[in-house]
Amino acid sequence: MAIACLAALALLITGSTWYLMGRVVGGFSLSSALAAAGGARSTDGGQNILLIGLDTRKDRNGDQLPEDVLSQLHAGDGDEGGYNTNTLIVVHIPADKKSVSAVSVPRDDLVPVEGINGVHRAKIKQAYGMMKAQREDELHGDGVTDPVELETKGREAGRTATIKTVEQFLDIPIDRFAEVSLIGFYDIAQALGGVTVCLNHPVHDSFSGARFPAGVQHLDAAQSLAFVRQRHGLDNGDLDRTHRQQAFVASVLHALQSNGTLSNVGTMDKLVSATHDDVVLSSGWDIPRFAQDMNGLSLKKLRFSTLPIKSYSTVDGQDVNLVDTAQVRSTVRTAFGYQPPSAPTSHTQAPAGTADVHGEAKAVAKPQSDGSVSVPSTGSNVRGGGVPCVN
């Protein structure tokens, strides 16, 4: 999940430069997909970082995860998930570094895609897997049979397609990216010793394994994965799951900055080892310089938002989100401070001891004349600085 990428990013931002210089540099797997995508880069001194969370049950060589690991992940027999990017988050760090903003892209948004044979639009989550499969077919045609080479080059093609698709959809440059899969999320949550979360209501979902009471509670690694993967039984399905992911990130960052984690060498060593094993970063990322530039940046002002959806529909037999591209791009520009907001945002009171949660009230889905279904508001946005309560 991209949440694990943000946890890795937090290690570079939250003031642990002295440790990272000697331990992190040279340890990550690197990808040239950003250069292959060929897009522009930010010119205003700010930077946009794309976090990619793969829902694959395979390791980086394409081998199936062991059954005991799959059992811990509550992830079925390993055939599910494919190579969908079930989590896409763009983090914006402005030139003045006074705040950090992040937007979540709903995974089922129907968007234009390029370079995929016979496909001109698809769910944004599918760009990775479609291009990966196409590239592997091309390599097979060229006589390549080594499974590790096929997996490595296929994933590179998938990353490149994802970066291009996000850049074109949001009309913004991507300056860096990080990728992680389910096992990476699990390893990082385990290294942290679990994470504290808050639920507005109790949940019981057999699909994800989420069985939690209402209120503030501490989850272990397997429970954490169930918490961020649950969508069945939630009023707004994937949209509520997106808010879960945002709240989880806020809770992780709160823990990193408030409970001595960054000064605990044993915990830091586990965290760094987990990120080395499971996180892929864009090549050319000057980690020592980035750490120095970000040193002391507070993540308490981190603001999350979820990109708007116009309606639900069915296209080619698949449930999709229909979007107004102009509205999506305007939302991104406002969130990242490229333009002022069009109207003030309403606020709701968060429970005592939790972070601020704000946004519009949920609406009821209604059928439209074209057969699509209007959707609820993308709901309460999440802010950092504590443990947000979510549905």
C-alpha positions in Angstrom: 0.0 0.0 0.0 1.2 3.6 -0.6 0.7 4.1 3.1 4.0 2.2 3.6 5.7 4.5 1.1 4.5 7.6 3.0 5.9 6.0 6.2 9.2 5.7 4.4 8.9 9.2 3.2 8.2 10.3 6.8 11.6 8.9 7.9 13.3 11.4 5.5 11.1 14.3 6.6 10.8 14.0 10.3 14.3 15.0 11.5 16.2 11.8 11.6 18.9 12.9 9.1 21.8 11.8 11.3 20.6 8.3 11.2 19.5 8.1 7.6 22.8 9.3 6.2 24.5 6.2 7.4 21.8 3.6 7.1 19.4 4.5 4.3 21.6 5.7 1.4 22.1 3.0 -1.2 19.6 0.6 0.4 16.5 1.1 -1.7 15.6 -0.6 -5.0 15.5 2.1 -7.7 13.4 2.5 -10.8 14.0 4.5 -14.0 10.2 4.6 -14.8 10.0 8.3 -14.0 12.6 9.1 -16.7 10.9 6.7 -19.1 7.6 8.5 -18.6 9.3 11.6 -20.0 7.0 14.2 -18.3 7.9 17.7 -17.2 9.1 18.5 -13.6 8.0 21.1 -11.2 9.6 24.5 -11.8 8.3 26.5 -8.8 10.6 24.9 -6.1 7.9 22.6 -4.9 7.6 18.9 -5.6 5.0 16.3 -6.2 5.6 12.7 -5.0 3.4 9.9 -6.3 2.9 7.0 -3.9 1.8 3.8 -5.6 0.3 0.9 -3.6 0.2 -2.5 -5.5 -2.5 -5.0 -4.5 -0.3 -7.9 -5.6 0.4 -11.0 -3.5 3.7 -11.6 -5.3 7.2 -10.6 -4.4 9.5 -8.4 -6.5 10.6 -11.5 -8.5 7.1 -12.5 -9.3 7.0 -15.4 -6.9 4.0 -16.2 -4.8 4.2 -15.1 -1.2 4.3 -18.1 1.3 1.0 -19.4 2.5 1.8 -18.4 6.1 2.4 -14.8 5.0 -0.8 -14.8 2.9 -2.7 -16.0 6.0 -1.3 -13.1 8.0 -2.3 -10.7 5.3 -5.8 -12.2 5.1 -5.3 -12.0 1.4 -6.9 -15.2 0.0 -4.9 -17.8 -1.8 -2.7 -15.4 -3.7 -4.6 -15.2 -7.0 -6.5 -12.0 -6.1 -5.3 -8.4 -6.7 -3.3 -8.9 -9.8 -1.2 -5.8 -10.4 -3.8 -3.1 -9.7 -2.7 0.1 -8.1 -5.3 0.1 -5.4 -3.8 3.1 -3.7 -2.6 6.2 -5.5 -1.7 9.3 -3.4 0.1 12.4 -4.7 1.9 14.3 -2.0 2.8 18.0 -2.6 5.5 19.7 -0.7 5.6 23.5 -1.6 8.7 25.5 -2.0 8.3 27.2 1.4 7.8 23.8 3.1 5.2 25.4 5.4 2.7 22.6 4.9 2.2 19.2 3.1 -0.9 18.3 1.1 -1.9 14.9 -0.2 -4.7 13.9 -2.6 -6.0 10.4 -3.0 -7.1 9.2 -6.4 -10.1 6.8 -6.3 -8.9 3.6 -7.8 -12.0 3.1 -10.1 -11.9 6.5 -11.8 -12.4 5.9 -15.5 -9.6 7.8 -17.3 -7.8 7.9 -20.7 -4.8 5.6 -21.1 -2.1 5.6 -23.8 0.1 3.0 -25.3 -2.0 0.0 -24.3 -3.1 -2.0 -27.3 -6.8 -1.8 -28.0 -7.5 0.2 -24.8 -8.2 3.9 -24.8 -9.7 4.3 -21.3 -9.7 2.2 -18.2 -9.9 2.3 -14.4 -6.9 4.2 -13.3 -5.8 1.3 -11.1 -5.6 -1.0 -14.2 -2.9 1.0 -16.2 -0.1 -0.7 -14.3 -1.2 -4.3 -14.8 -2.3 -3.8 -18.4 1.0 -2.3 -19.5 2.9 -4.9 -17.4 1.2 -7.7 -19.2 1.7 -6.1 -22.6 5.4 -5.6 -22.1 5.8 -9.2 -20.9 4.1 -10.4 -24.1 6.4 -8.3 -26.2 9.4 -9.7 -24.3 8.2 -13.3 -24.8 7.9 -12.5 -28.5 11.5 -11.5 -28.4 12.5 -14.8 -26.9 12.9 -13.7 -23.2 12.1 -16.5 -20.9 13.7 -15.6 -17.6 10.9 -15.0 -15.1 12.8 -12.5 -13.1 13.7 -10.4 -16.1 10.1 -10.6 -17.3 8.8 -9.5 -13.9 11.3 -6.7 -13.5 10.8 -5.2 -17.0 7.1 -5.7 -16.8 6.8 -3.8 -13.6 8.9 -1.0 -15.0 6.5 -0.7 -17.9 3.6 -0.7 -15.4 5.2 2.1 -13.3 5.8 4.2 -16.4 2.2 3.8 -17.6 0.9 4.7 -14.1 3.0 7.8 -13.9 2.0 9.0 -17.4 -1.7 8.3 -16.6 -1.7 10.2 -13.4 0.3 13.2 -14.8 -2.1 13.5 -17.8 -5.3 13.0 -15.7 -4.3 15.5 -13.0 -2.4 17.8 -15.3 0.5 18.1 -12.9 4.2 17.0 -13.1 5.4 14.1 -11.0 8.9 14.7 -9.6 9.5 11.5 -7.6 7.6 8.3 -6.9 7.7 5.4 -4.5 6.0 2.0 -4.8 5.2 -0.8 -2.3 3.0 -3.9 -2.3 0.9 -5.6 0.4 3.8 -7.3 2.1 5.6 -4.0 2.4 2.7 -2.4 4.2 2.6 -5.4 6.6 6.4 -5.3 7.2 6.4 -1.6 8.0 3.3 -1.8 10.3 5.0 -4.7 12.1 8.3 -2.7 12.4 6.3 0.1 14.1 4.8 -2.4 16.5 1.3 -1.6 15.2 -0.7 1.6 14.9 -3.4 3.4 17.0 -6.6 4.1 15.1 -10.1 5.4 15.9 -13.4 4.2 14.5 -16.8 6.0 14.7 -18.6 2.7 14.5 -17.8 -1.0 15.1 -17.1 -3.1 12.0 -17.2 -6.8 11.2 -16.1 -7.8 7.7 -15.2 -11.3 6.8 -13.6 -10.3 3.4 -10.8 -8.2 4.9 -10.8 -9.7 8.4 -11.7 -6.3 9.9 -13.5 -7.0 13.3 -13.1 -3.9 15.5 -15.1 -2.1 18.1 -15.8 1.6 17.9 -13.3 4.0 19.5 -9.6 4.4 19.8 -7.6 1.1 19.7 -4.2 -0.2 18.9 -3.9 -2.6 15.9 -1.1 -5.1 15.2 0.3 -5.4 11.6 -2.3 -7.9 10.4 -5.2 -5.9 11.9 -3.7 -2.7 10.4 -3.9 -4.3 6.9 -7.5 -5.3 7.5 -8.3 -1.8 8.7 -7.1 -0.1 5.5 -8.3 -2.8 3.1 -11.9 -3.0 4.3 -14.6 -1.7 1.9 -17.4 -4.2 2.3 -19.9 -3.1 4.9 -18.9 0.5 4.7 -21.6 3.1 3.6 -19.4 4.5 0.8 -17.3 1.4 0.0 -14.0 2.4 -1.6 -14.4 6.1 -0.7 -14.6 5.2 3.0 -11.7 2.9 2.5 -9.7 5.8 1.1 -10.5 7.8 4.3 -9.3 4.8 6.3 -6.0 4.9 4.5 -5.7 8.7 5.0 -6.5 8.4 8.7 -4.0 5.5 9.1 -1.2 7.6 7.5 -2.0 10.5 9.8 -1.8 8.1 12.8 1.5 6.7 11.7 3.0 10.1 11.2 1.6 11.2 14.5 3.3 8.2 16.2 6.6 8.9 14.4 6.7 12.5 15.6 5.3 12.1 19.1 6.4 8.9 20.9 10.1 8.7 20.5 10.1 6.3 17.6 12.7 8.3 15.7 15.1 8.2 18.6 14.7 4.5 19.1 17.5 2.9 17.2 16.1 -0.6 17.4 12.7 0.5 15.9 14.4 2.7 13.3 16.6 -0.2 12.2 13.5 -2.4 11.7 11.7 0.4 9.8 14.7 1.1 7.5 15.2 -2.7 6.9 11.5 -3.0 5.9 11.6 -0.1 3.5 14.8 -1.4 1.9 13.1 -4.8 1.4 9.8 -3.6 0.1 9.9 0.0 -1.2 11.0 1.0 -4.8 12.0 4.6 -5.3 12.5 6.6 -8.5 16.2 6.8 -9.5 18.0 10.1 -9.2 16.4 10.8 -5.8 19.2 12.4 -3.8 18.2 11.1 -0.4 20.8 12.9 1.7 20.0 16.2 0.1 16.2 15.6 0.4 16.6 14.7 4.1 18.5 17.8 4.7 16.0 20.0 2.8 13.1 18.4 4.7 14.7 18.2 8.1 12.3 19.7 10.7 9.3 20.0 8.3 6.3 19.4 10.5 3.7 16.8 9.3 1.2 18.0 11.8 -0.3 20.3 9.1 -0.6 17.5 6.6 -3.9 17.8 4.8 -5.5 15.0 2.9 -8.3 15.2 0.3 -10.1 12.8 -2.0 -10.6 13.7 -5.6 -14.3 14.3 -6.6 -16.4 11.7 -8.5 -19.3 12.8 -10.7 -21.2 9.5 -10.7 -21.1 5.7 -10.6 -21.7 3.7 -13.8 -21.0 0.4 -15.6 -18.8 0.4 -18.6 -17.9 -2.7 -20.5 -19.3 -4.8 -17.6 -17.2 -3.0 -15.0 -18.3 -0.7 -12.2 -16.5 2.6 -12.6 -16.4 6.1 -11.3 -17.2 8.8 -13.9 -15.3 12.0 -13.3 -15.4 15.6 -14.4 -11.7 16.1 -15.4 -11.8 19.9 -15.1 -13.3 19.6 -11.6 -10.6 17.1 -10.6 -7.8 19.3 -11.9 -9.2 22.3 -10.1 -9.4 20.3 -6.9 -5.8 19.4 -7.2 -4.7 22.9 -8.0 -6.6 24.2 -4.9 -5.2 21.5 -2.6 -1.7 22.2 -3.7 -2.0 26.0 -3.4 -1.8 26.7 -7.2 -5.1 28.6 -6.9 -7.3 29.8 -4.1 -10.2 27.7 -2.9 -13.6 28.7 -4.5 -15.4 28.5 -1.2 -14.7 27.9 2.5 -14.8 24.3 3.8 -17.3 23.4 6.5 -16.1 21.8 9.7 -17.3 19.1 12.0 -16.2 18.5 15.6 -13.8 15.6 16.1 -13.9 13.6 19.3 -11.6 14.8 22.0 -8.0 13.7 21.7 -8.3 13.1 17.9 -7.2 15.0 14.8 -9.5 17.5 13.0 -11.7 15.9 10.4 -13.6 18.1 8.1 -15.7 18.0 4.9 -19.2 17.8 3.5 -22.0 15.6 4.8 -22.6 12.3 3.0 -25.3 12.4 0.3 -27.5 9.6 -1.0 -26.7 7.9 -4.3 -29.5 8.6 -6.9 -30.1 7.1 -10.4 -29.5 9.5 -13.3 -31.3 9.7 -16.6 -28.3 8.2 -18.4 -28.2 5.1 -16.2 -25.4 6.3 -14.0 -25.7 6.8 -10.3 -24.8 10.0 -8.6 -22.4 9.4 -5.7 -22.1 10.7 -2.2 -19.6 13.5 -1.4 -16.1 12.2 -1.2 -16.6 13.0 2.4 -14.5 14.1 5.3 -11.0 15.1 4.6 -8.4 14.1 7.1 -5.7 16.3 8.7 -2.5 15.2 10.4 -1.6 16.0 14.0 -3.3 13.2 15.8 -5.4 10.0 15.5 -8.5 10.8 13.2 -11.7 9.0 13.8 -13.3 7.6 10.6 -16.1 5.2 9.6 
